[in-house]
Amino acid sequence: MRAQNATSVLKFFSFVFVIIFSGCQSNSIKNNTEQSEGKLSEKVPAQSIEIDPRKFENKELSLADFAGDIKYIPLSNKLQIGSVQVLRLTANAVYIIYNSSGGGEGNGHPQLFRFDKNGKNPVEIGSVGRGPREYLSGNYFAVDEPGNRIYISGKINTVLVFDTLGNYVRQFKFQNTDQRFAQLEYLDKNKLFVPAQKRGAGGPYLWSIIDTFGNTVSSKPNTTPPFETRLGPRSGTFIFQDKISYWVDYNDTIFQIAPDFSYRASYIITPGEHKVIHQDLPFSPDLPEKLLEFYSPHVFWETNKYLISRYNFKGKFAYVFIDKNTHNTSVSSFEWERGKRGGIPNNFDGGMDFSPETCFTDNGKEYLAGYIQPYELKIYVASDEFKMTTPKFPEKKKELERLANTLDENDNPILMLVKLKK
């Protein structure tokens, strides 16, 4: 039964892979400069770290290896949250996207909410719908906390702007209609980084940088010939210090983009038989199972010490921590079962496995963050499995048990903040 449940979930994530889009493409870095929409985008040669899942060490990863402390924050119940789709934290706030359910305009569409850093004072950021000041989906958003602005790519070629209390401010369109996009990140000084949204490496640009009125200030041309495929690329961004990194699964390069628009190859995913070649994969009923055998990154985060990633390879899911100095790796493989999310074994306080969803910095301290549903925690703490645990910090186990006893199973999710060791 365990294997059947895991297989069904693996199939689900594979189909998610097929429909996820928003892409970028890269080519080898040369020691030159490139004219780009009136700006010079400097290609900076640098020593890049290689990512090769075939060479990941078998050193087992556990929470106590990298956790300096754990903090649990129950989210306020003033606004009820359903199924969490996206979790993002800053030093000042918690942002959550969830799908509302039921009938009526706006229900069933991703809605964006903001809580303060203590999980209190929730507000809806705008509203979902088809009205002039509403968005169809809050899945793609960027935050400028100091500037009191939230940018949501919630309509075709349109960004809606709200303040951090959820009030509508204005909206704007991409002035260059060739540059269709969905994903966006706040770069610096009222500039947004927007990777391209094209299947099969199509489109004239890999990414653009725009101002907050939709005007293009810099673009990276696409030099990869387009190819036929029925697979939408899996791609993503991550922020480290003041730079944004961007990756797409059909390319080998992870680019790092600086506030001055210069970019470099910071990490290289080694080519080989472990990587899927999209052009060579015609669609078939067993395609999801085939894809799970190849290396496919789901997400990356970067800290002072590590490059961290969740991925699938050889039919399994895993987290890897790559030490940026030594290049040593630690891996935690897991399966997804019905009613239980897998993750990194928690030998810190004996709690549930840790499934990080985001990374952030607060006053120079680095954190990974995930969430737990209250009913899952209550069931787990009452189990023999929890009672038999012998964590590194027994007093933290008692604190967790006391927290679980104060919760109602219908409460909002609980944030799990893991402070990283220095």
N, C-alpha and C positions, 0 to 999 in steps of 0.2 A: 504493500500500500504506500509506503514511504516513497519508493521509486516511482510509482505511478503518479503520485501527487507532484513530485519534483519535476517529472517529465512534462506534466501539463502546464506547470508554471514556466518551464523553460520554453515551451512552445509559445506561450503568451509573450514572453520577452522578445522572442525572435520576431514575432509579427509586429511588435512595437518597433523593432529595428527597421522593418521594411517601410514603415510609414513616417518615421522621424526624418525631418529635413532641416535645412539651413546649412550651407556648405561653404568651404573655402578650399583653395588649392594652392600648392606651393611648388616651387622648383628649386634646384640647387642654388646655394648662396654664392654669389660671385663678388669680388672686391670691386664694385662699381656703384654708380648711382643710377636712379631711374626717374625720368620725368613723369609726373603723375598729377594731372588736373592743376597744373600751375605750381605744384609743390615738388620738392625733391624728397623722395623717400629713400633714405640711405640703407643699403644692404650691408650690414656689419658682419664680417666674418668672425666667428667665435668658436671655441671648443664646445661641442655639443655632446650631451650624454645620450648614449644609445639605450633603447628600450627593446629588450628581446625576451619574450615570455619563455622561450625554450631554455634560457639560461638563468631564470629566477631560481634562487636557492630554495632548498626544502626547509629552511629555518622557519618554524611555525610562529606565526604572529599572534600575540595575545594583548589584551588591553593594558595590562600592567607594564608592558614593554615600553610604551610611549606616553601613558597617561600620568600626569602629575596630580590631577584631582578630577572629581566628577561632581557636577551640580545638576540637580533636577529642578525644572521650573514648570509647574502646572500652568497651562494657559487659562486665562479668565474665561468663565462660562457666560459672560454677558452677551457674546455672540457665538452661537453654536456652529462648530466646524464639522463638516462631513469628512470625506476621504481626502487626505492631503496629497496634492500633486507636486507641489514645489515648496521647499523650505529654504529661506535665505535669511541670514543674520548679518547685521552690522553691529558696530559698537554701541549704537543707540536704539536699535529696533529689531523686531522680528517680523518678517514678511512671509505670509503663507498664501498659497493658492489652493483652492479646493473646488470640487465640483458640487454645486448644489443639486438637490434632487427634487422630484415632484413635477407637477405641471405648471404652466404659466410662462410668460415672457422672461427670459433670462435664466430660467432653471435648466440645469444640465450643462451650463457653460462655466468655464473656469473663472472664479471671482478672486480678486486680490484683497487681502486684509493686512492691516498693520497693527502690531502690538508694541508696547514699549519694551525695553530690554528686560524687564521683570515679568513679562507675560501679561501685563495688565493694560487697561485703557484701549481696548480694541476698537478700530474704526474700519469701515468699508472704504476702499479706495475707489471712488466713482461707483458706477453700477453697470451691470451687464444687460445688454439689450441692443436694439437696432436704432435707437434714437440718435439725434445729432451729437449728444454729449456722452454716449454710452459706447462700450466696447463689446465685441463678440467673444473675446477671450483675453484673460490677463496673463496667459502663460509666459509671454515675453515682455519683460519690463527691466528698467534701469533706474537706479536710485542716486540722487544727489542730495544727501542728507544736509550738508552745510548750506546748500542753496534752497532747501525746502521744496524740492521738486522730485516728482516721480513720473517717469516716461513709460507709457504702455503702448506697445505695438499691437493694437487690438482690432484694427481694421486694415483692409488691403491698402498698402502703401501710405498708411496714415498712422501718426503717433499722437496720442492724447496725453496732455500734460495736466497733472494734478499736484496739489500741495500735499504735505505729509499728514494733513487732517482729512484728506479724501475729497477736498473741494476741487471742482473743475476749474482749470485756469485757461487753457486754450488747446488748439490742436494744429498740426502742420503736416504737410505732405512732402514726400521726397521730390525735390525739384527735378532730378534726373529720373525720368520714368523707366529707364533701362535698368535701374538699380533696385530691383525688388528684394525685399528682405523680410524677416520675421524677428530673429534674435537681435538684441542690442545690448550694449553695455555703456555705462558712463565712463568716459576716458579722463577728461580733465578740462577745466575752463570752458564749460558749456559746449563740449564736443562729445559726440556719440560714436561709438565703434559699431558698425553694422556689417556683419558677414553676409555673403551672398546666399540666396535661396534658390539653388538650381540643382536639379538631378543630372547625374552624368557629366559633371564638370562643365555644364552649359553656362552661358552668360558671359558678358564682356569683362566682369570684374570678380576678383576673389573676395575683396572687402572694400568698404568705403568708410571714411570718417566724415561726418556731417556736423554742422552746427545745429543748434536747437531750434532752427527755423527751416531745416530741411535742405540747406545749401551744402553742396559737396565741397570739402576743403582738401581732401586727398583721397586717392583711390589706388588700389593695387590691381593692375590688369591681370586677367586670367590668360596664362600662356599654355595651359593644358588643353589639347584637342578634346572636344566633347566626345562622349561615347554613349552607345545605346545601353540602357539598363532599366529594369523595372524596380530597382531598389533605391529608395531614398537614402541618402547618406546619414550616418550618425556623426554628429559633430558637437563641439562645445567650446566654451570659453572658461578661463579661470584667471583670477587676479592675484598677483603677488607684488607687494609693495605698491608702486605707482604704475605698474605695467599690466597689460592684458595679453594673455596668451590664447592662441586659437589653433584648433586642430580639426581635421576631418578624416574619417576612417579610411578613405581610399587613397590617402596620401601618406608619405613617410615623415613629413616634417611638422613639428609643432613650432609655430611662429610666436615670437614675443614682440609686442608692439608698444613703443614708448610714447609718452605724451607729446614728444616732438615729431611723431609719426614715423620715426625710424623703426626698423624691424630687423630681427635676426632669427636664425634657427637655433632654438634653445635645447630642443630634444629631437632625436631621430628614432623613429620606429623602424627597426631593421627589416628589410624586405626578405621574403623567403616563402616557403611552402606553408608556413603557419598563418600567413595573411591571405584573406580572401581577395580575389581579383574580380571586381564587379562585372567586368566585361565578359568573363567566362562563366557566369552563373545564370543560365536561363531559368525562368520561373518554373517550378514544379511543385507538386503536393508535398514532397519531402524536403523542400528547401529550408524550412526552419531548423530541422534537425541537422542538415548539412552545415548551416551557418554557425551552429553552436560549437562545431569542431574547430573552427578557425579562431584566431585571436581577434577579439573585438573589444576595444575600450568603451566603457560607458561614460566615465567621468574622470577628470583629473583635478587635483588640487596641489598647490605648491606651498611649502612652508620654508622657514629658514634652513631646516635640516633635511626635509624629505620632498620627493615627488611622490604623491599618493594617487593610486588609481583603483577603480573597480572595473572589472573586465570579465569576459567569458573566454574560455579556451579549453579545448578537448572535452566539451560537454559539461563543464563546471563553471560556476561563478567563483570569483576570488577578489580579495583586496591585496594589493602589494604596496609596501613602503620601500622606496628606493632611496638610500642614503646618497645625497648629492655630492658628498666628499669622497666616500670610500667606494660608492657604487654597489655596496652590499644590499641584498634584498631580504625582506621577510614577507611571507605569504600566508594568508588565511583563506582556505577554500571552504565553500559552504554550498548548501542546497536550499532552495526555497520550497517550503511545504505549505499546504493549505492551512491557514490559521496561525502560521508562524513564519516570521521573517528571519532569514539567516543573517549572519554577520560575524564580527570578530569576537571570539570567546572572551567573556567578561570575568577575568580572575581578579579584578580590582576590588569590587564590592559584592561579587557573586550574583549580580543582576543579569538581566537579559542580554543576549548577544548584541553588540553595538553595530548598528548599520548607519554610518555617517552619511549625511545628505548635503552638507555644506561646510565651509571653512571660513573663519573670520579672525580678525585681530582686534583686541581691545586693550589700550594702554600698553602696547608692546607685548602683550601675552597672546599666544596663538591658541585657537580652539578648533576642534571638530565638533559638529553638532548633528544630532539626529532627533528622532521623536519616538515615543512609545504610546500606544493606546492604553488608557487606564484599565480596560477589562483584561487586556493581555497581561499587564503587570500584576493585577490582583490574582489571576489564575496561576501565574508563574510563582509568585511569592508563597502561595498556599500549597505548592507542589512539593513532593518529596525531593525532586531534583534540586530545588533551591535550598531546602533544609540541609541537604548533604554537601553543599558547596563549602569549600574552605578557602575563602578569598584572602588576598594579601592584607586587606584592611578589614578585619571583622567588625569594627565599630561602624564602618560605612554600610555593612550589610544590615546592621540593626537599624540604622537611619532609613535605609530603603524600605525595610519592612514596616516601619512606623508610617512612612509616607503612603505606602500602598493601603494601609488600613484607614487612612483619612479620605480615600478617593471613592467616588461613585463610578460605577462602570460606564455610565453615560456622560461622564465629564469630557471636556476637551482634551486633546493630546497633551502629553508631558514632554517638554524639551529635555534632551539629555546632552549637556555640555561637557565635553572632555577637554580639559586644559592640557596642552602638550608640554612634556618635559623640555627644558632648554638643552 
